[in-house]
Amino acid sequence: MPAPLKRSGLQNEVVSFYRQCFRAARDKPLESRPRFHAFIRREFKEHNLKKSDFATIEYMLRKGRKQFDTYSQKGVKDVHL
């Protein structure tokens, strides 16, 4: 059985942020959670980036964190796709 692949620090950061987004969706109303889940998946899959495109990945992480701060506020109850 081959050894599991090691992730880079940036890859770990992206995976951690992805999980953080789904954990934050747990605080949203039950009826809107599926839309939040679909939104999160779409935002992460929308950009087909190469693993070596570090500048773009770092930019997208910064942009995503700003969106996260907005959508994770208590007043935001739903997201429209």
C-alpha positions in Angstrom: 0.0 0.0 0.0 1.6 3.3 -1.0 2.2 6.0 1.6 -0.3 8.8 1.8 0.7 11.9 -0.1 2.0 14.8 2.0 0.2 18.1 1.6 1.9 21.4 1.3 1.3 24.1 3.9 -0.9 26.0 1.4 -2.9 22.8 0.6 -3.5 22.3 4.3 -4.6 25.9 4.6 -7.2 25.4 1.8 -8.5 22.2 3.3 -8.7 23.8 6.7 -10.6 26.8 5.3 -13.0 24.5 3.5 -13.8 22.7 6.7 -14.2 25.9 8.6 -16.8 27.1 6.0 -18.9 23.9 6.6 -18.6 24.2 10.4 -19.9 27.8 10.1 -22.8 26.6 8.0 -24.0 24.6 11.1 -24.9 27.9 12.7 -27.4 28.8 10.0 -31.1 27.9 10.0 -31.7 24.3 9.2 -33.8 25.1 6.0 -31.0 27.2 4.5 -28.0 24.9 5.2 -28.3 22.9 1.9 -28.0 26.2 0.0 -24.9 27.2 2.1 -23.4 23.8 1.4 -24.0 24.1 -2.3 -22.6 27.6 -2.3 -19.4 26.6 -0.5 -18.9 23.6 -2.9 -19.5 25.8 -5.9 -17.1 28.5 -4.7 -14.3 26.0 -4.2 -14.9 24.1 -7.4 -15.5 27.2 -9.6 -11.8 27.9 -10.0 -9.8 25.2 -11.6 -6.4 26.2 -10.3 -3.1 24.4 -10.7 -1.4 23.4 -7.4 1.7 25.4 -8.4 -0.3 28.7 -8.9 0.6 29.9 -5.4 -0.1 33.6 -6.0 -3.7 32.9 -7.3 -4.4 30.4 -4.5 -3.3 32.8 -1.8 -5.4 35.6 -3.4 -8.4 33.3 -3.5 -7.9 32.4 0.1 -7.9 36.1 1.1 -11.0 36.8 -1.0 -12.7 33.7 0.4 -11.9 34.8 4.0 -13.5 38.2 3.4 -16.6 36.4 2.0 -16.6 34.1 5.0 -16.5 37.0 7.4 -19.6 38.4 5.7 -21.6 35.2 5.4 -20.7 34.0 8.9 -22.4 37.0 10.5 -25.4 36.2 12.6 -27.7 38.4 10.5 -27.1 36.4 7.4 -29.7 33.7 7.4 -29.6 32.5 3.8 -27.6 32.6 0.6 -29.0 32.5 -2.9 -27.3 30.6 -5.7 
